[in-house]
Amino acid sequence: MRFEVEYTPQQESFRKEVNTWLEAHVPKDMGFPVDAKDLTSEDYQKRRKLGRDLGQKGWLWPTAPTKYGGGGLSIDHDMILEEEMERRGLSLPPYYDSGGTLGGASILVWGSEEQKEHFLPQIFRGEVRTWQLLTEPGAGSDLAGVQTKAIRDGDEYVINGQKVFVGSNHGAEWSWMIAVTNPDGERHRNLSWLIVPMDLPGISVVPMDLLTTGGEGGAGTGVKNTVFFDNVRVPAFNLIGGENNGWRVASTHLELEHGGGGAIRRNTLVERLFAYCKATEREGQPMSKDPEVRRLLVEVFMEAELSRLFGLRNYWLAHARKPRSYEGSQSSYFRKESSLRIAERILDILGPYALTNDEERGILNGAFELHQRGAIVGLHPGGTTDIQRVIMARRIGIGRSTREEAGELA
Ligand SMILES: Cc1cc2nc3c(=O)[nH]c(=O)nc-3n(C[C@H](O)[C@H](O)[C@H](O)COP(=O)(O)OP(=O)(O)OC[C@H]3O[C@@H](n4cnc5c(N)ncnc54)[C@H](O)[C@@H]3O)c2cc1C
């Protein structure tokens, strides 16, 4: 069976149109830092402008409904757009925005018509960028244990509490979050899901001093922050899916964040590793001719290829609106563990040079050093590997009499 996608002449003609447009709109002087935390404000603003321009064309969130500001395009169009952005070292969108992938998807499932018409076009056209505010100092894997409170007062909710690990370094116009709306309520039935404008009085954002995971094209989450809420008043209109129904709303974005949405991106670092080993000589011959290096490169290739195929399968399941169960967690678990195995092999191939971003000795401006760091940090966000195992066990029916169902999706 062939898994590779083949494109029709019409699709190739769309690719041409995309390329002509990107040629005219991607700034020639845009910087591409290796580590997302080094993205300058100037380069960030260039990415935001590119995002708004893409949004105007319906190419920022190509498959989102046109009625709500998306492109209403097919997944083939989406794949072509993503491939052409990737060829330029960019992602779609060209910055981290969990509002489009996760928050927007939750509003689509749970928002009222009025809420969809108000919030979604601003997200899908790139006019606002959003962060996700879920984790708290005492509630990470046990997300239902959050303590931040949003208590109704007239037409508003008053928020008090603290969220941690919030990306990223250039701020966001909105955030979406879960908070306790009924402090006396039963666990899982005491929470609500809200959209919060980040310029409201009482919000303060303090950077956390942590390892960063970077991200190709400066699209990664970069710096992490603690966000404090001190009597922040949010309009009641911003509560999505009904009061105390937030855990069900969260089931939508958690399913997607745990891998249920799939991915079509290739592992470009692996491709750069192959190119480096072919071009670099060690003991009088290209590194790739050394049998041991070659063995390790083949293993790296297999890891990256399997991850890609899991991502592609889930991308197809999502867009074909097929039922899902354990597949998201399976893909997330495999990708994270596989990234560690790839990092180990890269270290075996490159030796200590894989561990430095020193100007003289760091390889590819420190891209491999960032990967070594990121592979460890990357086990944690979006549900740790332990949590993906727990979810898989529940969904394939191990240790429970009834199989757990996947989160609620559009
Ligand atoms: C790079 C990065 C980016 C992030 N971005 C965001 C963000 O934008 N927004 C946001 O809200 N949060 C974000 N997070 C937070 C992330 O979601 C949490 O770190 C994660 O959910 C784990 O929570 P915790 O750190 O509190 O660890 P804990 O939940 O305290 O877990 C500690 C350890 O115990 C294990 N463990 C916990 N429960 C179980 C169990 N039932 N069975 C087996 N093992 C278990 C975990 O796997 C982990 O190894 C980010 C984290 C990182 C590292």
The ligand as a MOL file (V3000), in Angstrom:
LIG
                    3D

  0  0  0     0  0            999 V3000
M  V30 BEGIN CTAB
M  V30 COUNTS 53 58 0 0 0
M  V30 BEGIN ATOM
M  V30 1 C 7.3390 23.2840 27.4280 0
M  V30 2 C 6.0430 23.2880 28.1500 0
M  V30 3 C 4.9850 24.0290 27.6580 0
M  V30 4 C 3.7840 24.0830 28.3270 0
M  V30 5 N 2.7940 24.9020 27.8650 0
M  V30 6 C 1.6640 25.0800 28.5950 0
M  V30 7 C 0.6940 26.0650 28.2330 0
M  V30 8 O 0.8540 26.7900 27.2410 0
M  V30 9 N -0.4080 26.1840 28.9990 0
M  V30 10 C -0.6270 25.4130 30.1080 0
M  V30 11 O -1.6540 25.5820 30.7460 0
M  V30 12 N 0.2940 24.4900 30.5080 0
M  V30 13 C 1.4290 24.3140 29.7790 0
M  V30 14 N 2.3800 23.3940 30.1810 0
M  V30 15 C 2.1710 22.6200 31.3870 0
M  V30 16 C 1.9200 21.1320 31.1250 0
M  V30 17 O 0.6340 20.9260 30.5940 0
M  V30 18 C 2.1370 20.4080 32.4480 0
M  V30 19 O 3.5020 20.5300 32.7700 0
M  V30 20 C 1.7550 18.9480 32.3830 0
M  V30 21 O 0.3610 18.8290 32.2200 0
M  V30 22 C 2.1940 18.1670 33.6230 0
M  V30 23 O 1.7940 18.8020 34.7690 0
M  V30 24 P 2.8480 19.1070 35.9750 0
M  V30 25 O 4.0270 19.8180 35.3820 0
M  V30 26 O 2.0940 19.7910 37.0420 0
M  V30 27 O 3.3440 17.7010 36.4420 0
M  V30 28 P 2.5460 16.6770 37.3980 0
M  V30 29 O 1.1350 16.5260 36.9280 0
M  V30 30 O 2.7480 17.0990 38.8180 0
M  V30 31 O 3.3120 15.3360 37.1190 0
M  V30 32 C 4.5990 15.0510 37.6920 0
M  V30 33 C 5.0230 13.6810 37.1760 0
M  V30 34 O 4.0960 12.6700 37.6310 0
M  V30 35 C 3.5930 11.9430 36.5110 0
M  V30 36 N 2.1660 11.6110 36.7470 0
M  V30 37 C 1.1890 12.4730 37.1210 0
M  V30 38 N 0.0000 11.8310 37.2140 0
M  V30 39 C 0.2310 10.5330 36.8760 0
M  V30 40 C -0.5960 9.3660 36.7660 0
M  V30 41 N -1.9000 9.3980 37.0190 0
M  V30 42 N -0.0110 8.2060 36.3920 0
M  V30 43 C 1.3390 8.1400 36.1310 0
M  V30 44 N 2.1690 9.2170 36.2270 0
M  V30 45 C 1.6320 10.3870 36.5850 0
M  V30 46 C 3.7420 12.8700 35.3170 0
M  V30 47 O 3.8350 12.1410 34.1100 0
M  V30 48 C 5.0340 13.6020 35.6540 0
M  V30 49 O 6.1490 12.8400 35.2510 0
M  V30 50 C 3.6080 23.3230 29.5140 0
M  V30 51 C 4.6640 22.5510 30.0030 0
M  V30 52 C 5.8720 22.5360 29.3510 0
M  V30 53 C 6.9830 21.7130 29.9130 0
M  V30 END ATOM
M  V30 BEGIN BOND
M  V30 1 1 1 2
M  V30 2 1 2 3
M  V30 3 2 2 52
M  V30 4 2 3 4
M  V30 5 1 4 5
M  V30 6 1 4 50
M  V30 7 2 5 6
M  V30 8 1 6 7
M  V30 9 1 6 13
M  V30 10 2 7 8
M  V30 11 1 7 9
M  V30 12 1 9 10
M  V30 13 2 10 11
M  V30 14 1 10 12
M  V30 15 2 12 13
M  V30 16 1 13 14
M  V30 17 1 14 15
M  V30 18 1 14 50
M  V30 19 1 15 16
M  V30 20 1 16 17
M  V30 21 1 16 18
M  V30 22 1 18 19
M  V30 23 1 18 20
M  V30 24 1 20 21
M  V30 25 1 20 22
M  V30 26 1 22 23
M  V30 27 1 23 24
M  V30 28 2 24 25
M  V30 29 1 24 26
M  V30 30 1 24 27
M  V30 31 1 27 28
M  V30 32 2 28 29
M  V30 33 1 28 30
M  V30 34 1 28 31
M  V30 35 1 31 32
M  V30 36 1 32 33
M  V30 37 1 33 34
M  V30 38 1 33 48
M  V30 39 1 34 35
M  V30 40 1 35 36
M  V30 41 1 35 46
M  V30 42 1 36 37
M  V30 43 1 36 45
M  V30 44 2 37 38
M  V30 45 1 38 39
M  V30 46 1 39 40
M  V30 47 2 39 45
M  V30 48 1 40 41
M  V30 49 2 40 42
M  V30 50 1 42 43
M  V30 51 2 43 44
M  V30 52 1 44 45
M  V30 53 1 46 47
M  V30 54 1 46 48
M  V30 55 1 48 49
M  V30 56 2 50 51
M  V30 57 1 51 52
M  V30 58 1 52 53
M  V30 END BOND
M  V30 END CTAB
M  END
